[in-house]
Amino acid sequence: MLIIAHRGFHTAVPENTLAAFEAAVTLGANGIETDVRISRDGLPVLIHDRVIASGQAVADLTHAEIEQALGHKVPILDEALECFPGILWNIEIKTTQALPLVIGVLRKYQVGHRILITSFRHDVVAMCASSLKMDCGLLVAHRPQTLDSLLASCEGNPRIDYIVWDYNILDEAMLKQAAADGFRNFVYGPVTGSEHRHCLELDVDGVITDYPLLAQNI
């Protein structure tokens, strides 16, 4: 079971920063999950929230203004990929507005990097799968009625080969069916040691976790 550090390892440093990514690498995580949005000056900034604590939307601020408001450096996608080329990257695309720019950036890293692209917008995943030679995955927050209904958006594209499930909706039968159909199952959101152990017992391929130390010690 791969351990993917959610927004890096951020117990002592801000999430989605180069320091958090470096901490995850040092810890021995197998991968890093991060989030991409577009700043007002057209840069692919790595930040999770649509609206930051000041009440300002990321899309309304320049990169420099975001850094000033947050009080720390905010990396852009190219910078992070170049700094840590040897780790698996799970890039979550947060908005459709980010898609053209992010695809342009990721095209430069199709060789020599291990990248999994995910989104809750499954149309975005489909567009990435058609445009890039990278693995793509469907982020799933609600249990679908059937696996077939979930996969209808894939249109048979072989690059959509991951399903990333919310821990709260795990269904063992559906996980087994997805694995039998050739998909890799990742899970996001386990919190306790027993929840991480549960993921291991379900034979999932990876966990995206804020607690990589717990995952390492099960």
Secondary structure by P-SEA (a helix, b strand, c coil): cccccccccccccccccaaaaaaaaaaccccccbbbbbccccccccccccccccccccccccaaaaaaaacbbbbcaaaaaaaccccccccccccccaaaaaaaaacccccccbbbbbccaaaaaaaaaacccbbbbbbbcccccccccccccccccccccbbbbccccccaaaaaaaaaabbbbbbcccccaaaaaaaaaacccccccccaaaaacc
